[in-house]
Amino acid sequence: MKQDSENRRLISRLMLRLLPAQIFLAAIGAINSIASSLLASNMLGMEAMTAIGLYMPLGMLINAISTLLVGGATILNGKYLGQRANDRIRNAFSLDMIASLLMSAAIIIGYLLMALFDLTRFITDDGAVRLLFNQYLLGQAVGVIPMVIGSQLASYLSLENRTGLTTLATLACIVATLFANLLFVRALNMGVFGLALGSSAGMWVFLAIQAGYYFCGRSTLPVSLSLRRLDWRELGTILKVGAPGAMILGYQFVRGIALNNLILRHAGVEGLSAFAANDALLRFFWAVPFGMVSVSRMVFSVAYGEEDRRTIEDIMRTILTRFVPLMIVISALIVLLARPLTFLHYQETASPVFQATVWGYRILPLAMPISVFTLNYTCYGQTVGKLRLVHVLSLLTGFVNIVLFSALLMPAHGMRGVYAAHVLNSVALVAVIGRYVTLFNRRLPKSISDLMAFPDGFGAPEGDWMNLRIAGMEEVVHVSEAIQSACLAHGVDARRSYFAALAMEEMAGNIVRHGLTRDRRRHEIDLRVTWKGDSLVLCIKDDCVRFDPVERLNMLSPKDPATNIGLRLAHRIALDMSYQSLLGLNVLLIRI
């Protein structure tokens, strides 16, 4: 149990360390939305606020396309990282960038045609609002390319453990957006077009900072400029893997159109303006669960590539014991601050729009903690190939549940019916997941392993792997003895059992000497031995300073065989040895 708790702590620390950068990334659109909504409601009037609310479904459409690519590519490349398939990583990265550019161009053309030729009647019949909406659409078109490509680069930077650069780009984007909005709206009086243009300017800053890392050649994922060398079949795989996650946002686009019509019918412009205010500000807080999903997507995909059942279970434990409680606290604060938050947009306390906005802040946050679980479980299902379940969850949460519950509740409860529909949607998704897991296991789930419903044959079953942890050199020898005894007990011949223990002792000792004491931070070194069929695999994970034993081995001079004897010996007795730095973890795999 102590060994299990140490691995959980390692995974929990990793996920919590990755979380801030991913929240910052998810918050970019929210910051832009908040700035736009505050300027619109306080300086441009309710019609401008309504135009921003009408844009929400189109924003979801862009997010769906971006998620289609970034979700598929991240999951695929996380799996390739776990398998050490570097050429396939570069190929998928290149295809992702090319597809992002082409899809961005198609969206821009669509936006321009709708705005310039007034093809937005399917959005609203109100001529005055539609005029403002068309202007807003033109400004948003300028920022499509950096929004789509920037989200792709941020995901890859996380995989390369460059989250600091993404954080810098995010902060710069926020500052640039605020400055540009004040310039275009207040100083130059450019109205809603200036609002959208300010958001687009911030996104170009976000892209420029991240792209510099790749243009300077520092990345290990260079884009292939030779289209003939690319395996274009991989693009189909990216789209297939990313489709389930993106479909949620695709359904939300359709849902947004339907929901806007319901709100205008039962609650009028005031209701839609209140909903737009709620969405703008709550989108900032929704960046927390969305950032959590981004983190889990990366670590799920790497663990899936390594067929590491225990790590996948520990990821879900972290979600349930760390992420969900954090979201409960945040949601409670939003509910308590409902009226002060409403004053940011509206000041007339007796007005219908003020009251509707207050109720939004009181009810909508209740869905957030539940959604942390459902969103992450959907992400897990997407990663391991439970596509039928993911499609069902996507359809329910993206369209069916909220539209159905809203249609039933709005005639009697107005905007409170819409808000309650979001909470009921989250509860319904938990029920669907519970039903699926029960049918899969043919009984009620009794453990995290049951909850994960692993595919048949995935990873090594309980008893066919062993995990150990070392915190100092004195423990290395004891670990070696334990590994040798366990291998013999699993029927491994004496020669391979001895070599497995020796290889782990040499590599673990090397990490202790060169990594454990290099700084004042507390580090974890986790060892795993897996027996699966005739395969004997040793895995060492640590969060110490980066040290690549394979690269060091290639640098050793054959004329001086006395140096690094342990490293040379471990390489000689291994059938295969590979190293990767994944998400800030050093991962060394040795096959004996």
C-alpha positions in Angstrom: 0.0 0.0 0.0 2.9 2.4 0.7 4.2 1.8 -2.8 0.8 2.5 -4.3 0.5 5.8 -2.3 3.9 6.9 -3.4 3.0 6.5 -7.1 -0.3 8.3 -6.5 1.6 11.2 -4.9 4.0 11.4 -7.9 1.1 11.4 -10.3 -0.8 13.9 -8.2 2.1 16.3 -8.0 2.7 16.0 -11.7 -1.0 16.8 -12.5 -1.1 19.7 -10.1 2.1 21.1 -11.5 0.8 21.0 -15.0 -2.6 22.5 -14.1 -1.9 26.2 -13.8 -0.5 26.5 -17.3 -3.5 24.6 -18.7 -5.9 26.8 -16.8 -4.2 29.9 -18.1 -4.5 28.5 -21.6 -8.2 27.7 -21.2 -8.8 31.2 -19.7 -7.6 33.1 -22.7 -10.9 33.0 -24.5 -12.6 33.8 -21.2 -10.5 36.9 -20.5 -11.3 38.1 -24.0 -15.0 37.4 -23.5 -15.0 39.1 -20.1 -13.3 42.2 -21.4 -15.7 42.4 -24.4 -18.8 41.8 -22.3 -17.9 44.4 -19.7 -17.2 47.1 -22.3 -20.3 46.1 -24.2 -22.7 46.2 -21.2 -21.3 49.3 -19.7 -20.4 51.4 -22.8 -22.2 50.1 -25.8 -25.6 49.0 -24.4 -27.8 45.9 -24.2 -28.0 45.4 -28.0 -24.2 45.0 -28.2 -24.3 42.6 -25.3 -27.0 40.6 -27.2 -24.8 40.5 -30.3 -22.0 39.0 -28.2 -24.4 36.4 -26.8 -25.4 35.5 -30.3 -21.8 34.8 -31.2 -21.4 32.2 -28.5 -22.5 29.2 -30.8 -20.0 30.3 -33.5 -17.3 30.5 -30.9 -18.2 26.9 -29.9 -17.8 25.9 -33.5 -14.3 27.2 -33.7 -13.5 25.5 -30.4 -14.9 22.3 -31.8 -12.6 22.4 -34.8 -9.6 23.3 -32.7 -10.5 20.5 -30.3 -10.9 18.1 -33.2 -7.3 18.6 -34.1 -5.6 19.3 -30.8 -7.5 16.5 -29.0 -6.7 13.9 -31.7 -3.1 15.0 -32.1 -2.4 15.2 -28.3 -3.8 11.8 -27.6 -2.1 10.3 -30.6 1.3 11.8 -29.8 1.0 11.0 -26.1 0.6 7.4 -27.1 3.6 7.7 -29.5 5.6 9.2 -26.7 4.8 6.3 -24.5 5.9 4.0 -27.4 9.0 6.0 -28.2 7.8 6.5 -31.8 9.6 9.8 -32.6 9.1 9.8 -36.4 5.4 9.3 -36.0 5.3 12.2 -33.6 6.9 14.5 -36.1 4.6 13.4 -38.8 1.5 13.9 -36.7 2.7 17.3 -35.6 3.3 18.4 -39.2 -0.1 17.2 -40.4 -1.8 18.9 -37.4 -0.2 22.3 -38.3 -1.2 22.0 -41.9 -4.8 21.0 -41.2 -5.1 23.8 -38.6 -4.1 26.4 -41.2 -6.5 25.0 -43.8 -9.4 24.8 -41.5 -8.7 28.3 -40.1 -8.8 29.7 -43.7 -12.1 28.0 -44.3 -13.7 29.5 -41.2 -12.4 33.0 -42.1 -14.0 32.8 -45.6 -17.3 31.7 -44.0 -17.2 34.5 -41.5 -16.5 37.1 -44.2 -19.3 35.8 -46.5 -21.8 35.9 -43.6 -20.9 39.3 -42.4 -20.4 41.1 -45.7 -23.5 39.7 -47.4 -25.7 39.7 -44.3 -26.2 35.9 -44.4 -26.8 35.8 -40.6 -30.6 35.8 -40.6 -30.6 32.2 -39.2 -28.9 33.8 -36.1 -31.4 36.6 -35.5 -34.2 38.4 -37.4 -33.6 41.7 -35.4 -32.0 44.0 -38.0 -30.3 46.3 -35.5 -28.8 43.5 -33.5 -27.8 41.7 -36.7 -25.9 44.7 -37.9 -23.9 44.8 -34.7 -23.4 41.0 -34.9 -22.0 41.2 -38.4 -19.5 43.8 -37.4 -18.5 41.7 -34.4 -18.1 38.7 -36.8 -15.6 40.7 -39.0 -13.4 41.5 -36.1 -13.4 37.9 -34.8 -12.4 36.6 -38.3 -9.0 38.3 -37.8 -8.2 36.1 -34.8 -9.3 32.7 -36.1 -5.8 31.6 -37.3 -3.9 32.4 -34.0 -6.8 30.9 -31.9 -6.7 27.6 -33.7 -3.0 27.2 -34.3 -2.1 28.7 -30.9 -4.1 26.0 -29.1 -2.2 23.3 -31.0 1.2 24.7 -30.1 0.3 25.1 -26.4 -0.6 21.4 -26.3 2.7 20.4 -27.8 4.7 22.7 -25.5 3.1 21.0 -22.6 4.2 17.6 -23.9 7.8 19.0 -24.3 7.6 20.4 -20.7 7.6 24.0 -21.8 4.6 25.1 -20.0 6.4 28.3 -18.8 6.4 29.6 -22.3 2.6 29.0 -22.7 2.1 30.8 -19.4 4.1 33.8 -20.6 2.2 33.8 -23.9 -1.1 33.6 -22.0 -0.2 36.6 -19.8 1.0 38.6 -22.8 -2.3 37.8 -24.6 -4.4 39.0 -21.6 -2.5 42.3 -21.4 -2.6 42.8 -25.2 -6.3 42.1 -25.3 -7.1 44.6 -22.5 -5.0 47.3 -24.1 -6.4 46.7 -27.6 -10.0 46.8 -26.4 -9.5 50.1 -24.6 -7.7 51.5 -27.7 -10.3 50.4 -30.2 -13.4 50.9 -28.2 -12.7 53.8 -25.9 -10.1 55.8 -27.8 -11.0 55.1 -31.4 -14.8 54.5 -30.9 -14.9 51.5 -33.1 -17.8 49.9 -31.4 -18.4 46.1 -31.4 -16.0 45.7 -34.3 -13.3 47.2 -32.1 -14.2 44.7 -29.3 -13.7 41.7 -31.6 -10.6 43.2 -33.1 -9.1 43.7 -29.7 -9.6 40.0 -28.9 -8.0 39.0 -32.2 -5.0 41.2 -31.5 -4.4 39.4 -28.2 -4.6 36.0 -29.9 -1.9 37.1 -32.4 0.4 38.0 -29.5 -0.3 34.6 -28.0 0.6 32.8 -31.2 3.7 34.8 -31.9 5.4 34.1 -28.5 4.8 30.3 -28.8 5.7 30.1 -32.5 9.1 31.6 -31.8 10.1 28.5 -29.9 9.5 26.4 -33.1 11.0 28.9 -35.6 14.2 29.1 -33.5 14.7 25.3 -33.9 14.6 24.6 -30.2 11.8 22.1 -30.5 12.2 18.4 -31.0 9.1 18.5 -33.3 10.1 20.4 -36.4 7.4 20.8 -39.1 8.2 18.8 -42.2 8.2 21.2 -45.2 8.2 18.3 -47.7 4.6 17.4 -48.2 5.6 14.3 -50.1 7.4 12.8 -47.1 4.3 13.0 -44.9 2.1 10.0 -44.2 -1.2 11.7 -45.0 -3.1 8.6 -43.7 -2.2 9.7 -40.2 -4.5 12.8 -40.7 -7.5 10.5 -40.8 -6.4 8.9 -37.5 -6.0 12.4 -35.9 -9.5 13.3 -37.0 -11.0 10.0 -35.9 -9.4 10.1 -32.5 -10.3 13.8 -32.0 -13.8 13.6 -33.3 -15.6 12.3 -30.1 -14.3 15.2 -28.0 -14.9 17.8 -30.7 -18.4 16.5 -31.3 -19.4 17.9 -27.8 -18.6 21.4 -29.0 -20.1 20.7 -32.4 -23.4 19.7 -30.7 -23.0 22.8 -28.5 -23.0 24.9 -31.7 -26.4 23.5 -32.7 -27.5 23.7 -29.1 -26.5 27.3 -28.8 -28.7 28.2 -31.8 -31.7 26.3 -30.4 -31.2 27.7 -26.9 -30.9 31.3 -28.1 -34.3 30.9 -29.8 -35.8 29.4 -26.7 -34.5 32.2 -24.5 -35.7 34.9 -26.9 -39.1 33.3 -27.0 -39.6 32.9 -23.3 -37.3 35.5 -21.7 -36.7 38.1 -24.4 -33.6 40.2 -25.0 -33.2 40.6 -21.2 -32.9 36.9 -20.8 -30.3 36.5 -23.6 -28.3 39.5 -22.3 -28.3 37.9 -18.8 -27.2 34.6 -20.2 -24.4 36.3 -22.2 -23.2 38.0 -19.0 -23.2 34.7 -17.1 -21.4 32.9 -19.9 -18.7 35.6 -20.2 -17.7 35.6 -16.6 -18.3 31.9 -15.8 -16.2 31.0 -18.8 -13.3 32.2 -16.8 -14.1 29.8 -14.0 -14.9 27.0 -16.5 -11.2 27.4 -17.5 -10.4 25.4 -14.3 -12.3 22.2 -15.3 -11.2 22.6 -18.9 -7.6 23.0 -17.8 -8.1 19.8 -15.7 -9.2 17.9 -18.8 -6.2 19.1 -20.8 -3.9 17.8 -18.1 -5.7 14.4 -17.8 -5.7 14.1 -21.6 -1.9 14.3 -21.7 -1.2 12.0 -18.8 -3.9 9.5 -19.8 -2.5 9.2 -23.3 1.1 8.6 -22.1 0.0 6.0 -19.6 -2.2 4.4 -22.2 0.7 4.2 -24.6 2.7 2.4 -21.9 -0.3 0.2 -20.9 0.1 1.4 -17.3 -3.1 0.5 -15.6 -2.0 1.6 -12.2 -1.1 5.1 -13.4 -4.4 5.5 -15.1 -6.2 4.6 -11.9 -4.0 7.1 -10.0 -4.9 9.8 -12.5 -8.6 9.2 -11.8 -7.9 9.2 -8.0 -6.3 12.6 -8.4 -9.3 13.8 -10.3 -11.7 12.6 -7.7 -9.7 13.6 -4.6 -7.9 16.8 -5.8 -9.7 18.3 -8.8 -13.3 17.8 -7.7 -12.9 19.3 -4.2 -11.1 22.3 -5.7 -14.0 22.8 -8.0 -16.5 22.6 -5.1 -14.7 25.4 -3.3 -14.6 27.6 -6.5 -18.3 26.9 -7.2 -19.3 27.8 -3.6 -17.5 31.1 -3.9 -19.3 32.0 -7.1 -22.7 31.3 -5.6 -21.9 33.4 -2.5 -20.7 36.3 -4.7 -23.7 36.2 -7.1 -24.9 39.7 -6.6 -21.4 41.4 -6.6 -20.5 39.6 -9.8 -23.8 40.8 -11.4 -22.9 44.4 -10.6 -19.9 44.1 -13.0 -22.4 44.1 -15.9 -25.7 45.6 -14.6 -26.4 48.1 -11.8 -30.2 48.4 -11.8 -31.1 45.9 -9.1 -34.9 46.0 -9.9 -34.4 45.2 -13.7 -35.3 41.8 -15.1 -31.8 41.4 -16.6 -30.2 42.0 -13.2 -32.4 39.4 -11.4 -31.9 36.9 -14.2 -28.1 37.3 -14.1 -28.0 36.8 -10.3 -29.9 33.5 -10.6 -27.4 32.4 -13.2 -24.5 32.8 -10.8 -26.5 31.0 -8.1 -27.5 27.9 -10.1 -25.0 27.4 -13.0 -21.9 26.8 -10.8 -23.6 23.8 -9.2 -22.9 21.9 -12.4 -19.1 22.5 -12.3 -17.9 19.9 -9.7 -20.0 17.2 -11.3 -18.7 18.2 -14.7 -15.1 17.8 -13.6 -15.7 14.0 -13.3 -17.9 13.6 -16.5 -15.5 15.7 -18.7 -12.5 13.8 -17.5 -14.2 10.4 -17.8 -15.2 11.3 -21.4 -11.6 12.2 -22.0 -10.4 8.9 -20.7 -13.0 7.1 -22.9 -11.7 9.0 -25.9 -8.1 8.0 -25.1 -8.7 4.3 -24.6 -11.1 3.9 -27.6 -14.5 3.7 -25.8 -15.8 5.7 -28.7 -19.4 4.5 -28.5 -19.7 5.7 -25.0 -18.0 9.0 -25.8 -20.4 9.6 -28.7 -23.4 9.0 -26.5 -22.1 11.3 -23.8 -21.2 14.0 -26.4 -24.7 13.9 -27.9 -26.4 14.1 -24.5 -24.3 16.9 -23.0 -23.8 18.8 -26.2 -27.4 19.0 -27.3 -30.1 16.6 -26.0 -30.1 17.1 -22.3 -29.9 20.9 -22.0 -32.3 21.7 -24.8 -34.8 19.1 -23.6 -34.7 20.2 -20.0 -34.7 23.9 -20.9 -37.8 23.3 -23.2 -39.6 21.6 -20.3 -38.7 24.0 -17.6 -38.6 27.5 -19.3 -42.4 28.0 -19.8 -42.9 27.8 -16.0 -39.6 29.0 -14.6 -38.1 31.3 -17.3 -34.3 31.7 -17.1 -34.0 29.7 -14.0 -35.2 26.7 -16.1 -32.3 27.2 -18.4 -29.8 27.3 -15.5 -31.4 24.3 -13.8 -31.1 22.4 -17.1 -27.3 22.6 -17.0 -27.2 21.1 -13.5 -29.6 18.3 -14.5 -27.5 17.6 -17.5 -24.4 16.9 -15.3 -26.4 14.6 -13.0 -27.8 12.7 -16.0 -24.3 12.1 -17.4 -23.1 10.6 -14.1 -26.1 8.2 -14.3 -25.2 7.2 -17.9 -21.5 6.6 -16.9 -22.7 4.5 -13.9 -25.0 2.5 -16.1 -22.2 1.8 -18.6 -19.7 0.7 -15.9 -22.2 -1.5 -14.3 -23.0 -3.3 -17.6 -19.4 -3.6 -18.5 -18.5 -5.2 -15.1 -21.8 -7.0 -14.8 -22.0 -5.6 -11.3 -21.9 -2.4 -9.4 -18.3 -0.8 -9.5 -16.5 -1.5 -6.2 -13.1 0.1 -7.0 -11.3 2.6 -9.2 -10.3 -0.3 -11.5 -14.0 -1.2 -11.9 -14.8 2.4 -12.7 -12.1 2.6 -15.4 -13.6 -0.5 -17.2 -10.3 -1.4 -18.8 -10.4 -3.1 -22.3 -9.7 -6.8 -22.3 -6.0 -7.6 -22.4 -4.9 -4.0 -21.6 -1.8 -3.8 -19.5 -0.6 -6.4 -17.0 -3.2 -7.7 -14.5 -2.9 -7.4 -10.8 0.0 -9.6 -9.5 2.0 -9.3 -12.8 3.7 -6.0 -11.9 5.6 -4.7 -8.9 6.2 -1.1 -7.9 9.0 0.2 -5.7 10.2 3.6 -4.6 13.6 4.7 -3.6 14.6 7.9 -1.7 18.3 7.3 -1.3 21.3 5.2 -2.2 20.9 2.9 0.8 17.6 1.6 -0.7 19.0 0.8 -4.1 20.6 -2.5 -3.1 17.4 -3.7 -1.3 15.4 -2.9 -4.4 17.7 -5.0 -6.5 17.3 -7.9 -4.2 13.5 -7.6 -4.2 13.4 -7.4 -8.0 15.5 -10.6 -8.4 13.4 -12.5 -6.0 10.1 -11.4 -7.6 11.4 -12.3 -11.1 12.3 -15.8 -9.9 8.9 -16.2 -8.3 7.3 -15.3 -11.6 9.1 -18.1 -13.4 11.8 -15.9 -15.0 15.0 -17.8 -15.5 17.9 -17.1 -13.1 20.0 -15.3 -15.7 17.4 -12.8 -16.8 16.3 -12.3 -13.1 19.9 -11.5 -12.1 20.4 -9.1 -15.1 17.0 -7.4 -14.5 18.0 -6.6 -10.9 21.5 -5.5 -11.9 20.2 -3.2 -14.6 17.7 -1.6 -12.3 20.3 -1.2 -9.6 22.7 0.5 -12.0 20.2 2.9 -13.5 18.4 3.7 -10.2 21.8 4.4 -8.5 22.7 6.7 -11.4 19.6 8.7 -10.9 20.2 9.0 -7.1 23.8 10.2 -7.7 23.1 12.6 -10.5 19.5 13.8 -10.0 18.2 13.4 -6.5 20.5 15.9 -4.8 21.0 18.4 -7.6 18.6 20.9 -6.1 16.6 21.5 -2.9 13.3 20.2 -4.2 11.8 17.0 -3.0 11.9 14.3 -5.7 10.2 11.0 -6.3 11.8 7.9 -8.0 9.3 5.3 -8.9 10.3 1.8 -10.2 8.1 -0.6 -11.9 8.7 -4.2 -13.1 6.1 -5.7 -15.4 5.8 -9.4 -16.5 3.5 -9.9 -19.5 3.9 -13.2 -21.3 7.6 -13.6 -22.2 8.2 -9.9 -21.8 10.1 -8.4 -18.8 10.0 -4.6 -18.8 11.7 -2.3 -16.2 10.4 1.3 -16.0 12.0 4.1 -13.9 10.1 7.4 -13.5 11.5 10.4 -11.7 11.0 14.1 -11.5 14.6 15.0 -11.1 16.7 17.0 -13.5 16.7 15.7 -17.0 19.3 12.9 -17.6 19.3 10.8 -20.8 21.4 7.6 -20.2 21.0 6.6 -23.9 22.3 10.0 -25.0 25.2 9.8 -22.5 26.0 6.3 -23.7 26.4 7.5 -27.3 28.8 10.2 -26.1 31.1 7.7 -24.3 34.4 7.0 -26.0 35.0 3.4 -26.9 38.7 4.0 -26.2 38.0 4.5 -22.5 35.9 1.4 -21.5 36.6 2.1 -17.8 34.3 5.1 -17.6 30.6 4.7 -16.8 30.9 0.9 -16.4 27.4 0.5 -14.9 25.8 2.4 -17.8 27.7 0.3 -20.4 26.8 -2.9 -18.6 23.1 -2.1 -18.3 23.0 -1.3 -22.0 24.8 -4.5 -22.9 22.4 -6.8 -21.1 19.2 -5.0 -22.2 17.4 -6.0 -25.4 16.1 -2.5 -25.7 16.7 0.8 -23.7 14.8 4.0 -24.4 14.4 7.3 -22.6 11.9 10.1 -22.9 11.3 13.3 -20.9 7.5 13.4 -20.7 5.5 16.2 -19.1 8.4 16.9 -16.7 9.0 13.3 -15.8 12.1 11.3 -16.9 10.9 7.9 -18.1 13.5 5.1 -18.8 12.3 1.8 -20.2 14.6 -1.3 -20.2 13.5 -4.6 -21.8 15.5 -7.6 -20.6 
